[in-house]
């Protein structure tokens, strides 16, 4: 009887360890501190003067896409694709559909408006950063 208890105990321990070992590792976009301000009057960002335009800037993991949604609303999206983010493949602007970003590595598609997944193997939306627009100084603060 004592031997049966030991065998049962070892079976339970082995089962728990094997379940944990087989569990899919959670590959997520790494957290990177983002905190910068851009002047929209700067020639590098003049396209953001118009609603519906975007620019790519350095920062984050693979860079950041800043998109002007409306007069006072901007979206700052991490370019690192959420499908296998450890590979750090940066999404690009789709030349056919101007409201989409696409990943050249896995071919996932995302909305440039809010980073949501539109298609592909990616299941998570792109990471969004906070934005704060100052109309008086014509500046945009991007941060997390």
C-alpha positions as a printed Julia matrix, in Angstrom:
144×3 Matrix{Float64}:
  0.0    0.0     0.0
  2.85   2.35    0.84
  4.41   1.62   -2.54
  1.13   2.44   -4.32
  1.0    5.83   -2.62
  4.55   6.64   -3.71
  3.85   5.6    -7.29
  0.65   7.67   -7.3
  2.51  10.7    -5.85
  5.27  10.41   -8.45
  2.68  10.11  -11.2
  0.97  13.35  -10.05
  4.3   15.22   -9.82
  5.39  14.0   -13.25
  2.02  15.0   -14.74
  2.26  18.52  -13.33
  5.8   19.03  -14.62
  5.01  17.69  -18.07
  1.96  19.95  -18.38
  4.02  22.98  -17.47
  6.82  22.02  -19.86
  4.44  21.58  -22.79
  2.61  24.84  -22.21
  3.17  27.35  -24.98
  5.59  30.07  -23.97
  4.02  33.52  -24.05
  5.95  35.49  -26.68
  4.94  39.12  -26.2
  6.3   42.45  -27.42
  8.87  43.52  -24.83
  8.14  46.59  -22.74
 10.3   49.53  -23.79
 10.08  52.93  -22.15
  8.7   55.54  -24.57
  8.57  59.24  -23.71
  9.14  61.91  -26.36
  7.55  65.02  -27.81
  7.49  66.01  -31.48
  6.81  69.42  -32.95
  4.3   69.06  -35.76
  5.74  72.17  -37.41
  9.08  70.36  -37.81
  9.66  69.48  -41.51
 10.02  65.77  -40.57
  6.45  65.77  -39.26
  4.72  68.21  -41.6
  2.62  65.38  -43.1
  0.9   65.04  -39.72
 -0.65  68.47  -40.28
 -3.27  66.64  -42.4
 -5.84  64.23  -40.97
 -5.3   60.68  -42.27
 -1.53  60.97  -42.69
  1.14  59.1   -40.78
  4.88  59.11  -40.09
  7.35  56.5   -38.87
  9.59  57.5   -35.97
 12.32  55.76  -34.01
 11.55  54.47  -30.55
  9.86  51.5   -28.98
 11.03  48.06  -30.08
 10.92  48.31  -33.9
  9.85  51.93  -34.3
  6.53  53.73  -33.96
  3.84  54.72  -36.47
  2.06  57.95  -35.62
 -1.28  58.39  -37.36
 -3.49  61.49  -37.24
 -7.08  60.31  -36.75
 -8.76  63.7   -36.4
 -7.99  67.32  -35.61
 -7.07  66.52  -31.99
 -6.63  62.73  -31.98
 -3.48  60.78  -32.8
 -2.56  57.11  -32.56
  0.98  55.92  -31.78
  1.46  52.25  -32.68
  4.46  50.0   -32.01
  5.76  48.58  -35.3
  6.83  45.22  -33.79
  4.51  42.54  -35.13
  2.72  40.64  -32.37
  3.16  37.31  -34.15
  6.48  35.95  -32.87
  7.56  39.36  -31.52
 10.92  37.93  -30.4
 11.86  38.0   -34.11
 11.27  41.8   -34.03
  9.81  42.08  -37.49
  8.5   45.62  -38.04
  5.21  46.27  -39.8
  5.18  48.5   -42.87
  2.6   50.75  -44.49
  0.5   48.95  -47.08
  0.75  50.79  -50.4
 -2.49  49.27  -51.72
 -4.73  49.86  -48.71
 -3.63  53.09  -47.03
 -5.48  52.27  -43.8
 -3.48  49.09  -43.22
 -0.08  48.04  -41.95
  1.34  44.69  -42.97
  4.07  42.45  -41.63
  6.56  41.37  -44.31
  7.56  38.33  -42.22
  4.22  36.65  -41.41
  1.9   38.63  -43.73
 -0.46  39.68  -40.92
 -2.44  42.87  -41.54
 -3.32  45.51  -38.97
 -5.4   48.68  -38.92
 -3.34  51.87  -38.98
 -6.19  53.58  -37.11
 -5.97  51.53  -33.92
 -3.56  48.61  -34.46
 -6.23  45.9   -34.49
 -5.54  42.62  -36.28
 -7.3   42.43  -39.64
 -5.88  39.13  -40.91
 -2.99  36.71  -40.68
 -1.51  34.48  -38.05
 -1.17  37.35  -35.54
 -3.84  37.14  -32.85
 -2.9   40.17  -30.76
 -3.34  43.8   -31.72
 -0.27  45.97  -32.11
  0.9   47.74  -28.96
 -0.46  51.28  -28.57
  1.32  54.13  -26.85
 -0.44  57.05  -25.2
 -0.57  60.39  -26.99
 -1.28  63.89  -25.78
 -1.79  66.68  -28.31
 -1.1   70.31  -27.41
 -2.82  72.46  -30.05
 -1.41  75.72  -28.67
  2.21  74.61  -29.05
  1.44  72.25  -31.96
  3.22  69.36  -30.19
  2.46  65.7   -29.67
  3.68  63.84  -26.6
  4.04  60.05  -27.01
  4.54  57.97  -23.88
  3.69  54.79  -21.97
